[in-house]
Amino acid sequence: MCTSLTLSSLDQHQFLARTMDVPVAEDWHVILMNQLTWQPALATERSISFPFIGGGAVK
């Protein structure tokens, strides 16, 4: 189960922190998206404002 936390700094910047439960027995891949656009598998290309980390397995 993942846990998330959002914080606001004194100068009103927003921060999001989240834990990730990574399965150790699966063929699981972690991906860092550090680009201006993202191409989801089932949608059109989308622009992104911040890098993000994701992961999953191809079954």
N, C-alpha and C positions, 0 to 999 in steps of 0.2 A: 504494500500500500504506500502511495506517495503522499508526502506532506508538503504544503506550500505556505509561504509567509510573505506578506507584502508590507513594505515600510515606506514612510515618507520622510525625507530629510528636512532640515530646517529651511532650506531654500526651495522646497517643494519638488524635489526630484523623487520619482517613484522607483522602488526597487522590488524585484520579485526573486525570492529564493525558493528552491524546491529540491527535495530529495528524490532520488530515483532508485527504485528497487530493480537491480539488474539481475536477471536469472543467470546462474552460473552453469547450469546443465544444458542450456539451449545454445543453438548457433545464432547468437545475438550480436548485432553490430551497432556501435555508437557512431552518430554522425554529427559533426559540427557544421552548421550553416552560417558562413560568414560572407554572405553575398548580398547584393541589393535585390535579387529576385529569387523566387523559389518555385519549382515546378512540381506540384503534387501529382501523384499517380492518376488521380481521377478528377482533376480540375484544371482550369487554365492557369497560366503562369501568374504569380502574385508577387507584388513588391513587398519587401519586409523592411522595417526600420531598425531592427536590432538583431544581432546574431542570436542563434538559439541552438540548443543541443537536443537531439532526439535519438531514437533508436528503434530497432525492431528486428524481426526475423522474416525471411522469405520462406513460406511454407508451400 
